[in-house]
Amino acid sequence: MIKIRIRNDDHEIDIRFPISESELFAKLGEIHAVEGRDAAQSVYVTEVYWPEEFSMWQKCSMSKQMKIIT
């Protein structure tokens, strides 16, 4: 599961993915970041928290990653 921290003005909240559209709009509403489903939204991602399962990629060089993928 991936978690991000988003900010709108002075409000911050953590959101975990995967998330349903209705849950996402409820979370964004908590920090006053939505005006309606059709309105343009503007928030800033301030942090991305990667799952432990992805931590091995941080220790590998890019060439090793490419060899694993190809």
N, C-alpha and C positions, 0 to 999 in steps of 0.2 A: 504494500500500500504506500502511495506517495502522499506526503503532506506538504502543503504550502501555507505560508503566512501572507495574508494580504492586508493592505492598509487603505483606508479611505479617510482623508483628513486626519483626525487624531484617534481614530478607531482602528484596532487590529483584531484579526480573527484567524484561527487555523482552520483549514479545510482539508479533509482527507479524500483521496480519490481511490477507487471510483465513487461517484456520487450521482444521485439522480438529479434531474433538472429542478424538480420542486424543492429538494433539499438544498441545492445550491442557491436558489433564489431566497429561501428562508434564511440561510447563513448570511447572504449578502444584505438582506434586510436588517439583520442584527447590527450591522455597522453603517446602516443608512446609505448603502451603495446602489440601491435599485429604486427606480421610480415607476417601473412597469416592465413587463416582459418585452415590449416592443421599443422601449426607449434605449438610447445608447448608454452604455455603462462605462464607467472609468474607475478602476482601482489599480493599485500597484502591488505586485508580488514583491515582498521584502525578503523572503527566505524560502528555499526549497529543501525539504528534508527527504533524503533518499532512503529507501528501505535497506535494511541490513543485507538483504540478498544481493544488492547491487554494489556493496562495498568492495568486492574483489576487483571490480573494474577500476576503482580509484588507485589500486596498487599496481596495475598492469600498465606497461607502456602502450602507446597507440599501435605500434607495430605488432605487439603480441595480440592485442584486441582484434586487429585486422586478420591475423592468421587464424584466430578462433572462429571468426565470422565467416571467412571465405572457405 
